Amino acid sequence: GEEVQVIDSYKDGGDTMQITKGKCRFWVQTPTNGVDVMQCLEKRAGSKFAYWVIACLNANNASDVKVALEKLVADSSIADRPFLVCRRGFVPELLVIFRKKDSDKHKDVRFDGFEQTFFGFRKGGQPARKLTAVLRNFMSDAQVVLTNMGVETKAPKNMKREEPHGYKDLEEAVAHWGVKRFEHFKGDVAIKQKNKIELDQFERDCSAVFPMLTTWVRPREEVSDDVIFLESEHHQRQCPGCFEEDATHYAKRLTVVRWSQKQQTVVICTVDEWLDGDEHERSSLVLFASAEIGKSKLAHLIAQELTIGKGMDRYTFTKSVDGLGILTYSGDLRKSGCICLMDIKFEAARGKVLGVEDFKAIWDVMEGGVIKDTRYKPANMPAGVPRVMGFQGSPEDAGIWFREHDQSNLGSFLDAVQPRKLANGRPETTSAYKERLNLLVSGFTSHEQAILRRVSIGFPTSSLVTDDFVRRLEGDSASAAATHKSRRAAYWAARRDRE
C-alpha cells in the first residue's frame, strides 16, 4: 500500500498523537448524533493565506455518493494532498478539509457548482490539536467518508522495547488511558491471542497483569479531569488566555498578607508580586471570595504561569482532598507546576476531618508533607510545588471556615486581616494595620504561627478576570448552541423537501 507519511504530531499525556497521510479509504457508517463539528473553528470570508482549506458545501444529492465524493476530489485537484471529504449524517451538507501546497498558500480556493462557507481555526492552542479535533468531529458526524488521512496514537518509545517492562512502567503507561481505552486494548489483545497473532512485548507484559492494571486504571480515571496538561484540549477549554492579558488590574494589585515567623511581623505584597517574586516559593496563595468574581479562573491563569516558569507540562486543579492520594501514586503531583485546591472540604475518606499536621501539609510549599487518610493511597504533598487555593467567603465570615475545622485562632486572624476604618472614616494606616495583626498573632501558639507563615491570604471583592476572557470561556457553548439550532433547521427543511 501507499507509504504512510506523518503530517503533524503533538504530545498528549504520555502518548504522541500523529496526523498521517496514506492510502485513500472510503466507508459508510452510522454517524454520532450531537457532535459539534465546528468546535475549534470560526467562519472566514475565504481560504486565502491559509494552509488548511476547511469548507462546508451545499448537499450533493447524487445517488452514488462515493462517485460524487471522488468527483469532488478530482475536480478540486486535491487527490495528492492530505484531504477528507464527507457527507454529514444529519444535515444535507458536505464537509471538506485539505492542505494546500506551500506555494499555493496565497491563493483563494473555490468549489465550482456549490454554495460554500469557509472556516478557519480559532486562535489559541496547538494547530495539530485543533486539526485532530476537526478531523475526528467531521468523521464522527459523517455518514459517508472519503479520506487519505488518519489520526494515530503512538505509545512512548520505552513501551516499544523488546526486554520485559517493570510493573511501574506499565502503570505509568496506562494511567491516563481511561477505562474505555484500556478495555479496548484488552479486547484487541484477546482477539490477537484467539487468532494466534504474535503479541509485542508491551502487550505480553500487560496481559500478564491485566487484573492489577484494571484496579489502577479506574481510580485514576476518577481524577483524570484534575490534571491539566498544557496545550491540551482540556487546558484550552479551562484557560484560553494568559495572566498578563486576562487578569484584571484589580486582581494583579490585590493585597495578600502572611506572617513571617522569622521577622515576627506580617508581610504584605500584591498578587503579581507573589507570582513574579519568590513569595510563591515560600507560601500558598489563599483567596477568600464570594461566587462569580472569577477566583477559579484566576487560579487557572496563575497556575499556567507557574507551570510554564517551572518547565513542567501539567498542573493539578481539584476540588477534593481525597483525590490527591491517587495523584500522588500516579506521580502527577510531583510532576505538576502548581497545585490548585478550590472550594475544598478539609476532610478525607469517609468524612474524616483532617488535623493540624494535615493543614501544614496542604499549605507548606517549602517542606510539603503527608496526608495519611486520603482515599486509596496517602497524599504526599511535594515540596517546592506552588499552591493556589480558593474558598467561598467574605471579609465578614472568612474565619468561619477555620473555626469549623477546629482552628479558632486562625479564624480570628481571618476576621482581623481586613483593613479597618477609623472613627473619622479614613482607612487605618499600614503601620497601624501591621501593629494590630502583629499583636493578635503574638498570642497564637507556635503551631498556629507556623501555619500562618505558610499562607498569603487575600480577600478579593471585584472581578478578577476580564470580560473578554469570560466571553472566550463561554464562546464554545454559544457556538455549540448556534450549531445545534442551524442543524435542527436544516434537518427539518430537508425532511419537508423529501415529503
C-alpha positions in Angstrom: 0.0 0.0 0.0 0.9 3.7 -0.1 3.6 4.7 2.4 2.2 6.5 5.4 3.5 10.0 6.0 3.3 11.9 9.3 1.9 15.4 8.6 2.0 16.7 12.2 2.1 15.4 15.7 1.8 16.6 19.3 2.2 15.2 22.8 -0.9 14.2 24.7 -0.1 13.0 28.2 2.3 10.1 27.8 1.4 9.4 24.2 2.3 11.0 20.9 -0.7 11.8 18.6 0.2 11.7 14.8 -1.8 13.0 11.9 -1.0 10.9 8.9 -1.5 10.7 5.1 -1.7 7.3 3.5 -3.9 5.2 1.3 -7.3 6.6 0.3 -10.2 5.0 2.1 -14.0 5.1 1.7 -16.6 3.9 4.3 -20.2 4.3 5.3 -21.1 4.4 8.9 -23.8 5.4 11.4 -23.0 9.0 12.5 -22.7 10.1 16.1 -25.5 12.5 16.8 -24.8 15.6 18.8 -21.2 16.2 17.6 -20.2 19.9 17.4 -18.4 19.7 14.0 -17.5 23.4 14.2 -15.6 23.1 17.5 -12.2 24.9 17.2 -13.5 26.7 14.0 -14.8 30.1 13.1 -16.2 31.4 9.9 -13.9 33.0 7.3 -14.5 35.0 4.1 -12.4 32.6 2.1 -9.3 30.4 2.3 -6.6 32.9 1.2 -3.4 32.8 3.2 -4.4 29.6 4.9 -2.6 26.3 4.6 -5.7 24.3 5.5 -8.8 24.8 3.5 -11.9 23.9 5.5 -15.3 24.3 3.9 -19.0 23.3 4.2 -20.8 22.8 0.9 -24.5 22.5 0.0 -25.8 18.9 -0.2 -24.8 16.6 -3.1 -27.9 14.5 -3.8 -26.2 12.1 -6.2 -27.4 8.5 -5.8 -23.9 7.1 -5.8 -22.3 9.2 -3.1 -18.8 7.5 -3.4 -18.6 8.6 -7.1 -19.8 12.1 -6.2 -17.1 12.4 -3.5 -14.4 11.1 -5.8 -15.5 13.5 -8.5 -15.3 16.4 -6.0 -11.8 15.4 -5.1 -10.8 15.1 -8.7 -12.4 18.3 -9.8 -10.7 20.2 -6.9 -7.3 18.6 -7.8 -6.7 17.6 -4.2 -6.2 13.8 -4.6 -2.4 14.1 -3.9 -2.9 16.4 -1.0 -3.9 15.3 2.6 -7.7 15.5 2.4 -11.0 14.5 3.9 -14.4 14.9 2.3 -17.6 13.5 3.9 -21.4 13.8 3.7 -22.9 14.7 7.0 -25.3 12.3 8.6 -27.9 14.6 10.0 -27.6 17.7 7.8 -27.5 17.6 3.9 -24.1 19.1 3.6 -20.6 18.1 2.5 -17.6 18.8 4.7 -14.2 19.3 3.1 -10.7 19.8 4.5 -7.4 19.6 2.7 -3.9 21.1 2.9 -2.7 23.4 0.1 0.8 23.2 -1.3 3.1 25.7 0.4 3.4 27.6 -2.9 -0.5 28.0 -3.1 -1.0 29.4 0.4 -1.8 32.9 -1.1 -4.5 31.5 -3.4 -8.2 31.6 -2.6 -9.8 28.2 -3.3 -13.4 27.9 -4.6 -15.5 24.8 -5.3 -17.4 25.1 -8.6 -21.1 24.3 -8.5 -21.6 24.5 -4.8 -22.8 27.1 -2.3 -19.9 27.2 0.2 -19.0 28.5 3.6 -15.3 28.6 4.7 -13.9 28.2 8.2 -10.5 28.6 9.9 -9.0 27.5 13.2 -9.8 29.7 16.2 -6.9 31.4 17.9 -5.1 29.8 20.8 -3.8 26.3 21.3 -1.6 24.0 19.2 -2.6 23.8 15.5 -2.1 20.0 15.5 -4.6 19.5 18.4 -7.2 21.7 16.6 -6.7 19.8 13.3 -7.1 16.5 15.1 -10.3 17.7 16.8 -11.7 18.8 13.4 -10.9 15.5 11.7 -12.4 13.5 14.5 -15.5 15.7 14.6 -16.0 15.6 10.8 -15.6 11.8 10.8 -18.0 11.3 13.8 -20.7 13.4 12.3 -20.4 11.8 8.8 -22.5 9.1 7.2 -20.1 8.7 4.2 -16.3 9.4 4.4 -13.6 9.6 1.7 -10.1 10.4 3.0 -6.4 9.6 2.9 -5.8 11.0 6.4 -5.8 9.4 9.8 -5.0 10.1 13.5 -2.8 7.5 15.2 -1.8 7.2 18.9 1.9 6.2 19.4 2.9 4.9 22.8 6.1 6.2 24.4 9.3 4.8 23.0 10.2 2.9 26.1 6.9 0.9 25.6 8.2 -0.5 22.3 11.4 -2.1 23.7 11.9 -5.8 23.5 13.0 -6.5 27.0 10.3 -7.0 29.7 8.8 -4.0 31.4 8.5 -3.4 35.1 5.1 -3.1 36.6 5.6 0.6 37.5 6.4 1.3 33.8 3.1 -0.4 32.8 1.2 1.6 35.4 2.6 4.9 34.1 1.9 3.9 30.5 -1.8 3.2 31.0 -2.5 5.7 33.8 -4.1 8.4 31.6 -5.9 6.0 29.2 -9.2 5.8 31.0 -11.3 2.6 31.4 -12.8 2.7 27.8 -9.4 2.8 26.0 -8.0 0.2 28.4 -10.9 -2.2 27.8 -10.4 -1.7 24.0 -6.7 -2.6 24.4 -7.6 -5.7 26.4 -10.1 -6.7 23.8 -7.5 -6.2 21.0 -5.0 -8.4 22.8 -7.6 -11.1 23.4 -8.5 -11.1 19.7 -4.8 -11.4 18.7 -4.4 -14.3 21.1 -7.5 -16.0 19.8 -6.2 -15.7 16.2 -2.7 -16.7 17.3 -1.2 -13.4 16.2 2.1 -12.7 17.9 1.9 -10.0 20.7 4.6 -7.4 21.1 6.5 -7.2 24.4 4.3 -4.4 25.8 1.1 -6.4 25.1 2.5 -9.6 26.6 3.6 -7.8 29.8 0.2 -6.1 30.2 -1.7 -9.3 29.6 0.2 -10.9 32.5 -1.0 -8.3 35.0 -4.4 -7.2 33.4 -6.3 -7.7 36.7 -3.9 -5.5 38.7 -3.8 -2.8 36.0 -7.6 -2.8 35.8 -7.9 -1.9 39.5 -5.5 1.0 38.9 -7.0 2.5 35.7 -10.5 3.0 37.2 -9.5 5.2 40.2 -7.0 7.1 38.0 -9.8 7.9 35.6 -11.9 9.4 38.5 -9.3 12.2 38.8 -8.3 12.5 35.2 -10.0 15.9 34.8 -8.0 17.1 37.8 -4.7 17.0 35.8 -4.4 19.8 33.2 -1.8 19.2 30.6 -0.6 22.5 28.9 -1.9 23.0 25.4 -4.3 20.0 25.7 -7.9 20.4 24.6 -9.0 20.3 28.3 -6.5 23.1 29.1 -7.8 25.3 26.2 -11.3 24.9 27.5 -10.4 25.8 31.0 -7.8 28.5 30.3 -7.9 30.2 26.9 -5.7 33.1 27.9 -2.8 34.4 30.0 -2.3 36.2 33.3 -0.8 39.3 31.8 -3.7 40.0 29.4 -6.7 38.3 31.1 -6.3 39.0 34.8 -7.8 42.4 35.8 -5.6 45.2 37.1 -7.5 44.8 40.4 -6.5 41.1 40.6 -2.8 41.9 39.9 -2.7 44.6 42.6 -4.8 42.7 45.1 -3.1 42.8 48.6 -2.3 39.5 50.3 -0.9 39.0 53.8 1.2 36.4 55.5 3.0 36.0 58.8 6.8 35.9 58.9 7.8 33.8 61.9 11.5 34.8 61.4 10.8 38.5 61.5 7.8 38.2 63.9 5.7 40.5 61.7 3.1 40.3 58.9 4.4 40.6 55.3 2.3 42.4 52.7 2.6 42.0 48.9 0.3 42.0 45.8 -0.7 39.0 43.8 1.6 39.9 40.9 4.5 40.3 43.3 3.6 36.9 44.8 3.7 35.4 41.3 6.8 37.3 39.9 8.9 37.3 43.0 9.9 34.4 45.3 6.8 34.5 47.6 5.2 31.6 45.6 8.2 29.5 46.7 7.5 30.4 50.4 3.7 30.4 50.8 0.4 29.3 49.3 -1.9 31.9 47.8 -5.3 31.6 49.5 -8.2 33.7 48.3 -11.5 34.0 50.2 -14.2 35.5 47.9 -17.9 35.3 47.0 -19.0 33.4 44.0 -19.0 34.8 40.4 -15.9 37.0 40.7 -13.6 34.5 39.0 -11.3 33.1 41.6 -11.2 29.7 39.9 -10.5 31.3 36.6 -7.7 33.4 38.1 -6.3 30.3 39.7 -6.0 28.7 36.2 -4.2 31.7 34.9 -1.7 31.8 37.8 -1.2 28.0 37.7 -0.5 28.2 34.0 2.2 30.9 34.5 3.9 28.9 37.3 3.8 25.7 35.3 5.4 27.3 32.3 8.0 29.0 34.5 9.0 25.7 36.2 9.3 24.0 32.8 6.6 21.4 33.6 3.9 20.1 31.3 0.9 20.0 33.7 -0.7 21.4 36.8 -3.3 19.9 39.2 -6.7 21.6 39.7 -9.0 19.8 42.1 -12.0 20.3 44.5 -11.3 17.3 46.6 -8.5 16.4 49.1 -9.3 12.7 48.6 -8.1 12.6 45.0 -4.6 13.8 46.0 -3.7 10.3 47.1 -4.4 8.8 43.7 -2.5 11.7 42.0 0.4 11.1 44.4 0.6 7.4 43.4 0.4 8.2 39.7 3.2 10.8 40.0 1.1 13.7 38.8 1.5 15.8 41.9 5.3 15.8 41.8 5.2 16.4 38.0 2.9 19.4 38.4 4.0 23.0 38.1 1.3 24.1 40.5 -1.4 22.6 42.7 -4.8 24.3 42.9 -7.3 23.4 45.6 -10.7 25.2 45.1 -13.6 25.2 47.5 -12.4 22.0 49.2 -13.8 20.4 52.3 -11.0 19.7 54.6 -11.9 16.0 55.1 -10.7 12.7 53.6 -12.2 9.3 53.2 -15.4 8.6 54.9 -15.7 12.2 56.0 -12.8 12.2 58.5 -11.8 15.7 59.4 -8.1 16.4 58.9 -5.9 17.7 61.7 -3.2 20.4 62.2 -0.4 18.4 60.6 -2.6 17.8 57.5 -3.2 21.6 57.4 0.6 22.1 57.3 1.0 19.5 54.5 -1.6 21.3 52.4 -0.2 24.8 52.9 3.5 24.2 53.1 5.2 24.9 49.8 8.8 24.8 51.2 8.6 21.4 53.1 5.5 19.6 51.9 4.0 16.8 54.0 1.8 13.7 54.0 -2.0 13.4 54.4 -2.4 9.8 55.5 -6.2 9.4 55.4 -6.9 10.2 51.7 -8.7 7.5 49.7 -6.8 4.6 48.1 -3.3 6.0 48.9 -1.8 8.6 51.2 -1.3 12.0 49.7 2.3 13.1 49.6 2.3 16.9 49.0 5.6 17.6 47.3 7.9 20.3 48.5 8.7 23.1 46.0 5.4 22.9 44.1 3.4 26.2 44.5 -0.2 26.1 45.7 -3.2 28.3 44.9 -6.4 27.9 46.9 -9.8 29.5 46.8 -12.6 29.3 49.3 -16.2 30.7 49.4 -16.2 33.5 51.9 -16.3 37.3 52.6 -14.4 39.6 54.9 -17.3 39.2 57.4 -17.4 35.4 57.6 -14.0 34.2 56.4 -13.0 33.0 59.8 -15.9 30.6 60.0 -14.2 28.1 57.6 -11.2 27.8 60.0 -13.4 27.6 63.1 -15.4 24.8 61.5 -12.1 22.9 61.1 -11.1 23.4 64.8 -8.7 26.3 64.1 -10.2 29.1 66.2 -7.2 31.4 66.4 -6.7 31.2 62.7 -10.3 32.1 62.3 -9.7 35.2 64.5 -6.8 36.1 62.2 -9.0 35.9 59.1 -11.6 38.1 60.8 -8.9 40.7 61.6 -6.9 40.6 58.4 -9.2 43.1 56.5 -8.1 46.8 57.0 -10.5 48.8 59.2 -11.7 52.3 59.0 -11.0 54.8 61.8 -13.7 56.8 63.6 -13.2 59.7 61.2 -14.0 57.4 58.3 -10.4 57.2 57.0 -8.7 53.8 56.5 -6.2 52.8 59.1 -2.5 53.3 58.2 -0.3 50.4 57.1 1.8 50.7 60.2 -1.3 50.6 62.4 -2.7 47.7 60.4 0.5 45.6 60.8 0.8 46.5 64.5 -2.8 45.3 65.1 -2.2 42.0 63.3 1.2 41.5 65.0 -0.3 41.9 68.4 -3.0 39.4 67.6 -0.7 36.7 66.2 1.8 37.1 69.1 -0.8 35.4 71.3 -1.1 32.3 69.0 0.7 29.1 69.6 3.9 28.3 67.7 1.9 25.7 65.7 -0.7 28.2 64.6 2.0 30.8 63.7 3.7 28.1 61.7 0.5 27.6 59.6 0.1 31.4 59.1 3.7 31.7 57.7 2.7 29.2 55.0 -0.2 31.2 53.5 -0.6 34.5 51.8 -4.2 35.5 52.3 -6.3 37.8 50.2 -10.0 38.9 50.1 -11.0 40.0 46.5 -14.3 41.7 46.2 -14.2 42.7 42.5 -13.9 40.8 39.2 -10.5 39.0 38.9 -10.6 38.2 35.1 -11.5 40.4 32.1 -14.9 40.3 30.4 -13.2 39.2 27.2 -11.7 36.1 29.0 -15.2 35.2 30.2 -16.6 35.6 26.7 -13.9 33.2 25.4 -14.7 30.7 28.0 -18.4 30.9 27.2 -17.8 31.1 23.4 -17.7 27.3 22.9 -21.2 26.8 24.4 -22.6 29.7 22.4 -21.1 28.3 19.2 -22.4 24.8 20.0 -25.9 26.2 20.6 -25.8 28.1 17.3 -24.6 24.9 15.5 -27.3 22.8 17.1 -30.0 25.3 16.1 -28.8 25.5 12.5 -28.6 21.7 12.3 -32.2 21.4 13.5 -33.4 23.9 10.9 -31.5 22.1 8.1 -32.8 18.7 9.2 -36.5 19.7 9.1 -36.0 21.7 5.9 -34.6 18.6 4.2 -37.3 16.4 5.6 -40.0 18.7 4.3 -38.4 18.6 0.8 -38.5 14.8 0.9 -42.1 14.8 1.8 
